[in-house]
Amino acid sequence: MRVAVLGCGVVGTEVVRLLTTQASDLAARVGASLELVGIAVRDTSIERDPVVDRALLTEDAEGLVERADVVVEVMGGIEPARTLLLRAIEHGAAVVTANKALLAQDGPTLYAAADAAGVDLYFEAAVAGAIPIVRPVRESLVGDRVQRVLGIVNGTTNYVLDKMSTEGLDLDAAVKEAQALGYAEADPTADVEGYDAAAKAAILASLAFHTRVSIDDVDREGISGITADDVVWAERTGYAIKLLAIAERSDQGVQVRVHPALVPLTHPLAGVRGAYNAVFVEAEAAGELMFYGRGAGGAPTASAVLGDVVSVARHRVLGGKGPVESSYAALPVLPASAARTRYQVRIDVDDRPGVLATVAAVFATHGVSIEAMRQAPAPLGPDGVGFARLILTTHQASEEALSATVAAVADLDAVRRVISVLRVEGA
């Protein structure tokens, strides 16, 4: 079974290592040997890990995919990855990819091509590294009705938020530490601003709800606005702040979003530390399920890639084919304004009688019900006058109603500032 690898970065190198060092075991599992016939790279002259046989390196990626039975794509990006995978499929090769951005942006094109050609397209490594989540949602739960997927799917942001919580670091310091450890790129925008998590959310929603969801359908907010003070107050009120990917089904359709949220400390996701990932699935029959593990890194991601390689290679040896795209439900993808969730609002107000009632009246006027209200002592303001800090937690409300409420509260004479507005999830 001829295997071609596109890309030889951190993940690609680990894929090559596993193909090389576990060759006999892989052959026994597949029923045929896996022969690595080439590794496509942009520059063959660059020094690489000794595990990479330089004789296998080539800059002719197009020629390589035409002579492979299985093509593994770990180069990332949209182009030339899309063109190369379509060419591989056209020539009858099964495809294994870890390319979340490509799948979230143009997955249906690849799915349709693979279906027409009668070849497999597998992508376990595209969502949460070593965590087996794609196959359980696509296969194990296919007889069930998934209602909600709630996940920490970006290890970098989870590491950053965890450091802010456990060590009191501010966002910039925590990001720099993540960069020093190799968890974050030199430009951390894709992680910190939620683009990476949004791509994964689109893939999971598409699988869970049998509906095409692209990254453009995902309402996205990153963690750049989260402060050390937010983290402290979250813990004081019984929550941890996590960047969550959320996909949920309602009678009206599907809503998918990525944003920082307060997760109750009693919820399993609140205890996910460091650069780990976890995905919490709620299904009608199966109930609540959680998948947890390393969500990034060369070796964990390569493990997921090799699992897919074995599966597609077995199909070629024994006959048969894996699952194809399931988009039969074609549910409407709803805008962010359709989401209903709980919120926690922190505001500083003048410390005098009647202010609490005035604020509560504004919430009531806009139809936002308050579940709990807490007043905390606060230091003197810049003018030397004392003020009070209010923490209000709402019942479920629409984003539109909440936004109107916050705007009206901010205009009150007694309100000094609205400090933060955070969604509450998992309660």
C-alpha positions in Angstrom: 0.0 0.0 0.0 1.8 3.1 -1.2 1.6 6.1 1.2 2.5 9.7 0.3 2.9 12.4 2.9 2.3 16.1 2.1 4.2 18.3 4.5 7.0 17.5 6.9 6.7 20.0 9.7 6.1 18.9 13.4 3.2 16.7 12.6 4.5 15.4 9.3 7.7 14.4 10.9 5.9 12.4 13.6 3.7 10.7 10.9 6.9 9.6 9.1 8.4 8.4 12.4 5.4 6.2 13.2 5.2 4.9 9.6 8.8 4.0 9.8 9.3 2.7 13.4 5.9 0.8 13.6 6.0 -0.6 10.0 5.6 -4.3 11.0 2.8 -3.6 13.4 0.9 -1.4 11.0 1.3 -4.1 8.2 -0.2 -6.7 10.6 -3.2 -4.4 11.4 -3.8 -3.4 7.8 -3.2 -6.8 6.1 -0.6 -5.3 3.8 2.7 -3.3 4.2 2.5 0.5 4.1 5.3 1.7 1.8 6.2 5.4 2.3 6.8 6.4 -1.4 7.5 10.1 -0.9 7.3 13.2 1.3 6.4 16.5 -0.4 8.0 19.6 0.9 8.5 23.1 -0.3 12.3 23.0 0.0 14.2 19.7 0.0 17.5 21.4 1.1 16.2 22.3 4.6 17.8 20.2 7.5 15.3 17.8 9.0 14.9 15.2 11.7 17.1 12.1 11.0 14.0 9.9 10.9 13.1 11.5 7.6 14.9 9.7 4.7 16.1 12.5 2.5 15.8 10.3 -0.5 12.0 10.4 -0.1 11.8 14.2 -0.1 10.4 15.8 -3.2 9.2 19.2 -4.3 6.9 17.6 -6.9 3.8 17.2 -4.8 1.5 16.8 -7.9 3.5 13.9 -9.2 3.7 12.3 -5.8 -0.1 12.2 -5.2 -0.6 10.5 -8.6 1.4 7.4 -7.6 0.0 6.8 -4.1 -2.8 4.7 -2.7 -3.2 6.8 0.4 -2.3 10.5 0.6 -1.7 12.0 4.0 -2.0 15.8 4.1 -0.5 17.7 7.0 0.8 20.8 5.2 -2.1 23.0 6.2 -3.6 26.0 4.5 -6.2 26.2 1.7 -4.0 26.1 -1.3 -2.2 24.1 -2.6 -3.7 21.6 -0.2 -7.1 21.6 -1.8 -5.8 21.2 -5.4 -3.5 18.4 -4.3 -6.2 16.5 -2.5 -8.6 16.8 -5.3 -5.9 15.5 -7.7 -5.2 12.6 -5.4 -8.9 11.7 -5.2 -9.2 12.0 -9.0 -6.4 9.4 -9.3 -8.1 7.0 -6.9 -6.2 7.6 -3.7 -7.8 7.6 -0.3 -7.1 10.8 1.6 -6.3 11.4 5.3 -6.1 15.1 6.3 -5.6 17.1 9.5 -6.5 20.3 7.7 -9.3 21.9 9.7 -9.3 25.2 7.9 -9.8 23.5 4.5 -12.6 21.2 5.7 -14.4 24.1 7.5 -14.2 26.3 4.4 -14.7 23.9 1.5 -15.3 20.4 2.9 -18.3 19.7 0.7 -16.1 20.0 -2.4 -13.8 17.3 -1.0 -16.6 15.1 0.2 -18.4 15.2 -3.1 -15.2 14.4 -5.0 -14.3 11.5 -2.7 -17.9 10.1 -2.9 -17.9 10.3 -6.7 -14.5 8.6 -6.9 -15.5 5.9 -4.4 -12.5 6.6 -2.1 -12.3 7.4 1.6 -11.8 10.9 3.1 -10.9 10.7 6.8 -10.0 13.6 9.1 -9.9 12.6 12.8 -6.8 14.7 13.4 -8.5 17.9 12.1 -10.6 18.6 15.3 -8.9 17.7 18.6 -5.5 16.2 18.1 -5.4 12.7 19.6 -8.9 12.8 21.0 -11.2 10.4 19.0 -14.2 12.7 18.5 -14.8 12.7 14.7 -15.3 8.9 14.5 -17.6 8.7 17.6 -19.8 11.5 16.3 -19.8 10.3 12.7 -20.1 6.6 13.4 -20.8 5.6 17.0 -23.6 8.1 17.5 -25.0 8.0 14.0 -28.0 6.0 15.4 -28.7 8.7 18.1 -29.8 12.3 18.0 -27.1 14.7 19.1 -28.6 17.8 20.7 -25.5 19.7 21.8 -21.7 19.7 21.5 -19.7 21.8 24.0 -16.0 21.7 23.7 -12.6 23.1 24.6 -11.0 22.4 21.2 -8.0 24.8 21.3 -5.1 23.8 23.6 -3.3 27.2 23.3 -6.2 29.2 24.7 -6.9 26.7 27.4 -3.3 26.8 28.5 -3.4 30.6 28.5 -6.6 30.8 30.5 -5.4 28.2 32.9 -2.2 30.1 33.6 -4.2 33.3 34.2 -6.2 31.3 36.7 -3.5 29.4 38.5 -0.7 31.9 38.4 -2.4 35.2 38.2 -0.8 36.1 34.9 -2.3 38.6 32.5 -3.2 37.6 29.0 0.0 38.9 27.3 2.3 37.2 29.8 0.4 33.9 29.5 0.5 34.0 25.7 4.2 34.6 25.8 4.7 31.6 28.0 2.6 29.5 25.6 4.8 30.7 22.7 8.0 29.8 24.7 6.7 26.2 25.2 5.6 25.9 21.5 1.9 25.8 22.2 1.3 29.1 20.4 2.7 30.4 17.1 4.8 33.6 16.8 1.5 35.1 15.6 -1.1 33.7 18.0 -4.1 35.3 16.3 -5.7 32.1 15.0 -5.8 30.7 18.5 -6.4 33.8 20.7 -9.1 35.2 18.4 -10.9 31.9 18.1 -10.4 31.2 14.4 -8.9 27.8 15.0 -11.7 26.8 17.3 -14.3 28.1 14.9 -13.1 25.8 12.1 -13.3 22.9 14.4 -16.8 23.9 15.6 -18.0 24.0 12.0 -16.7 20.5 11.4 -18.3 19.1 14.5 -21.6 20.8 13.9 -21.7 19.4 10.3 -21.1 15.9 11.6 -23.4 16.1 14.6 -26.4 17.6 12.9 -26.1 16.1 9.4 -26.1 19.7 8.0 -23.5 21.6 6.1 -21.9 24.2 8.4 -19.0 26.4 7.2 -16.7 28.5 9.2 -18.5 31.6 7.9 -21.6 30.3 9.8 -19.8 30.3 13.2 -20.2 33.3 15.5 -16.7 33.9 16.8 -15.2 35.8 19.7 -11.7 35.2 21.0 -10.2 35.7 24.5 -8.3 38.9 23.8 -10.8 40.9 25.9 -10.4 38.6 29.0 -8.5 40.2 31.8 -6.9 38.8 35.0 -9.7 40.5 36.9 -12.3 38.6 34.9 -10.6 35.4 35.9 -10.5 36.3 39.6 -14.1 37.3 39.7 -15.1 34.1 37.8 -13.5 32.0 40.5 -15.1 34.0 43.3 -18.5 33.4 41.8 -17.9 29.6 41.2 -16.9 29.5 37.6 -13.9 29.0 35.3 -13.4 30.9 32.1 -13.0 28.7 29.0 -13.0 29.3 25.3 -15.8 27.1 24.2 -16.9 25.8 20.8 -20.7 25.3 21.0 -23.0 23.7 18.5 -26.6 23.1 19.4 -29.8 22.0 17.7 -33.2 23.6 18.3 -36.6 23.3 16.7 -35.7 26.2 14.5 -32.3 24.9 13.3 -28.6 24.8 14.2 -26.6 27.5 16.0 -22.8 27.4 16.2 -20.6 29.8 18.1 -17.2 30.1 19.7 -16.6 32.5 22.6 -15.2 32.7 26.2 -17.7 31.5 28.7 -18.1 31.0 32.4 -18.3 27.2 33.2 -19.5 26.1 36.7 -16.6 24.6 38.6 -18.7 21.5 39.1 -18.9 20.9 35.3 -16.2 18.4 33.9 -15.0 21.0 31.4 -14.0 23.4 34.2 -11.3 21.0 35.3 -9.6 20.7 31.9 -6.1 22.1 32.5 -3.1 23.1 30.5 -3.1 22.5 26.8 -5.6 19.7 27.0 -8.8 19.5 25.0 -12.2 18.1 25.9 -15.5 17.7 24.0 -18.8 17.2 25.9 -21.6 15.7 23.8 -25.2 15.6 24.8 -27.4 13.0 22.9 -30.9 11.9 23.4 -30.3 8.2 24.0 -26.6 8.1 25.0 -27.0 11.1 27.4 -23.8 13.0 28.3 -20.4 11.9 27.0 -17.0 13.5 27.4 -13.9 12.9 25.3 -10.7 14.2 26.9 -7.0 14.2 26.0 -4.1 16.0 24.3 -5.5 18.3 21.6 -2.3 19.4 19.9 1.3 18.5 19.4 3.2 16.4 16.8 2.9 13.0 18.4 -0.8 13.2 19.5 -1.9 14.5 16.2 0.2 11.9 14.3 -1.5 9.2 16.4 -4.9 10.3 15.1 -3.5 10.5 11.5 -2.2 7.0 11.7 -5.5 5.7 13.0 -7.1 7.0 9.9 -4.4 5.6 7.6 -4.9 2.1 9.0 -8.7 2.4 8.5 -8.6 3.6 4.9 -5.8 1.1 4.1 -7.9 -1.7 5.5 -10.8 -0.7 3.3 -8.5 -0.9 0.2 -7.2 -4.3 1.2 -10.5 -5.9 2.3 -12.9 -4.0 0.2 -15.5 -1.5 1.3 -15.5 2.1 2.1 -16.0 4.3 5.2 -18.8 6.8 5.8 -19.5 9.6 3.4 -20.8 13.1 4.1 -24.2 13.1 5.7 -26.0 16.4 5.1 -29.5 15.0 4.6 -31.0 17.1 7.4 -30.0 20.4 5.8 -31.2 22.3 8.9 -31.2 26.1 8.8 -28.0 27.6 10.3 -29.2 30.3 12.6 -27.5 33.6 13.3 -25.9 34.4 16.6 -28.9 36.5 17.7 -30.9 33.2 17.9 -28.8 31.9 20.7 -30.3 31.9 24.2 -28.0 31.5 27.1 -27.4 32.8 30.6 -25.1 35.8 31.3 -23.1 37.3 34.1 -22.8 41.1 34.0 -20.4 43.0 36.3 -20.9 46.7 36.8 -19.6 49.4 39.1 -22.3 51.7 40.5 -22.6 54.6 43.0 -22.9 53.2 46.5 -26.2 54.8 47.5 -29.8 53.7 48.2 -32.1 52.8 45.3 -29.4 52.0 42.7 -29.9 48.3 42.9 -33.6 48.7 42.3 -33.0 51.0 39.4 -30.6 48.5 37.7 -33.0 45.6 38.3 -35.8 47.7 36.7 -33.9 48.1 33.5 -33.3 44.3 33.2 -37.1 43.8 33.8 -38.0 46.4 31.2 -36.0 44.5 28.5 -37.4 41.1 29.5 -34.2 39.8 31.0 -34.8 37.9 34.2 -32.2 38.1 37.0 -31.4 34.7 38.6 -29.0 36.0 41.2 -27.6 39.4 42.2 -24.5 39.9 44.4 -23.0 43.1 45.7 -19.3 43.0 46.4 -17.1 45.6 48.2 -15.0 47.7 45.9 -12.2 50.1 46.5 -12.6 53.9 46.3 -13.0 55.3 42.9 -10.6 57.8 41.2 -12.6 60.6 42.7 -12.2 59.2 46.2 -15.8 58.3 46.5 -16.9 54.8 47.4 -18.8 52.6 44.9 -20.3 49.2 44.8 -19.6 46.3 42.4 -22.7 44.4 41.3 -22.5 40.9 39.8 -25.8 39.9 38.1 -26.5 36.5 36.7 -29.4 36.1 34.4 -31.8 33.4 33.4 -31.6 32.4 29.7 -32.0 35.4 27.4 -31.4 36.3 23.8 -28.3 38.1 22.8 -30.4 40.9 21.4 -32.3 41.4 24.7 -29.1 41.2 26.7 -27.2 43.7 24.5 -30.1 46.2 24.7 -30.2 45.8 28.5 -26.5 46.4 29.0 -26.6 49.5 26.8 -29.5 50.9 28.8 -27.8 50.1 32.1 -24.6 51.8 30.9 -26.6 55.0 30.3 -27.8 55.2 33.9 -26.4 58.1 35.9 -25.6 55.8 38.8 -23.6 53.4 36.7 -19.9 54.2 36.5 -19.0 51.4 34.1 -20.0 48.0 32.8 -16.9 45.9 33.5 -17.7 42.7 31.7 -20.4 40.6 30.1 -19.8 36.9 29.9 -22.0 34.0 28.9 -22.6 31.2 31.3 -22.5 27.7 29.7 -22.8 24.2 31.1 -25.0 25.1 34.0 
